[in-house]
Amino acid sequence: MAIQDKYGVALSFHEELILKAIYAMGGKNVPTKSIGPYLEKHFGCDYARTTIVTFLQRMVKKGYVISYRDGRESFQSATMPFEAYIAECMNDFCELWFDGNKNKMMKCIRNT
């Protein structure tokens, strides 16, 4: 479950994997070229560099990532701290599946 951007469009599954990679590598100033190897190692995703760049461009437009270049190298940073992103995801999940009732959600988690 992804949080909604200001236009009501959530991150796709593949975009969430890329955001996970950015957070796993520190969340800030992550070299774009390091994202592909992370995705392949941890998720078995063998994306072409151009595919990753396309996803990143969409994520920038949605406001989840900031991208910049330094010479020939490009870097990515998440726009919100990891904990804030997870809190938003959990709130959205709770809203959808438990009608916003966090106690019901926690009871379900404890019973698994």
C-alpha positions in Angstrom: 0.0 0.0 0.0 1.5 3.3 -1.0 0.7 6.7 0.2 -1.1 9.0 -2.3 0.7 11.9 -3.8 -0.9 15.3 -4.0 -2.6 14.3 -7.3 -4.0 11.1 -5.8 -1.6 8.8 -7.6 0.2 6.3 -5.5 3.6 4.9 -6.1 3.6 1.7 -8.2 5.1 -1.5 -6.8 8.3 -1.0 -8.8 8.6 2.6 -7.6 8.2 1.5 -4.0 11.0 -1.0 -4.5 13.2 1.8 -5.8 12.2 4.0 -2.8 13.1 1.0 -0.6 16.5 0.8 -2.2 17.1 4.6 -1.7 16.1 4.3 2.0 18.3 1.2 2.4 21.3 3.1 1.1 20.8 6.0 3.5 17.9 7.9 1.9 20.0 10.8 0.7 22.5 11.4 -2.1 22.2 7.8 -3.4 24.0 7.3 -6.7 21.5 6.3 -9.4 23.9 3.6 -10.6 23.8 1.8 -7.3 20.0 1.3 -7.3 20.0 -1.4 -10.0 22.5 -3.7 -8.3 20.6 -3.3 -5.0 17.3 -4.2 -6.6 18.8 -7.2 -8.3 20.6 -8.5 -5.1 17.6 -8.0 -2.7 14.6 -8.5 -4.9 15.8 -10.3 -8.1 14.8 -7.3 -10.2 17.0 -7.0 -13.3 15.9 -3.6 -14.5 17.7 -1.8 -17.3 19.3 1.5 -16.2 16.8 3.4 -18.5 13.9 1.7 -16.8 15.1 2.8 -13.4 15.6 6.3 -14.6 12.0 6.3 -16.0 10.7 5.2 -12.6 12.8 7.9 -10.9 11.5 10.6 -13.2 7.9 9.6 -12.3 8.8 9.5 -8.6 10.2 13.1 -8.8 7.0 14.3 -10.5 5.0 12.6 -7.7 7.2 14.3 -5.1 8.7 11.3 -3.4 12.3 11.8 -4.7 14.6 14.7 -5.4 17.1 14.1 -8.2 20.3 16.0 -9.0 23.4 15.7 -11.0 27.1 16.3 -10.1 29.1 16.1 -13.3 28.3 12.9 -15.0 26.8 11.3 -11.9 23.2 11.5 -10.8 21.9 11.2 -7.2 18.6 10.5 -5.6 17.2 11.5 -2.2 13.9 10.7 -0.6 11.8 13.7 0.2 10.6 12.5 3.6 12.3 10.5 6.4 11.8 6.7 6.3 9.7 6.7 9.5 7.4 9.4 8.1 6.9 7.4 4.9 6.2 4.2 6.8 3.7 6.0 9.1 1.8 7.3 6.0 1.7 3.8 4.5 0.5 2.3 7.7 -2.2 5.0 8.1 -3.4 4.4 4.5 -3.4 0.6 5.1 -5.4 1.0 8.3 -7.8 3.4 6.6 -8.4 0.9 3.8 -8.5 -2.4 5.6 -9.7 -1.5 9.1 -11.8 1.6 8.5 -9.2 3.7 10.3 -9.5 1.6 13.5 -5.8 1.2 14.6 -6.8 -1.0 17.5 -8.4 -3.5 15.1 -5.3 -3.4 13.0 -2.9 -4.0 15.9 -5.1 -6.8 17.2 -4.8 -8.4 13.7 -1.0 -8.0 13.8 -0.7 -9.5 17.3 -2.8 -12.5 16.3 -0.5 -13.5 13.4 
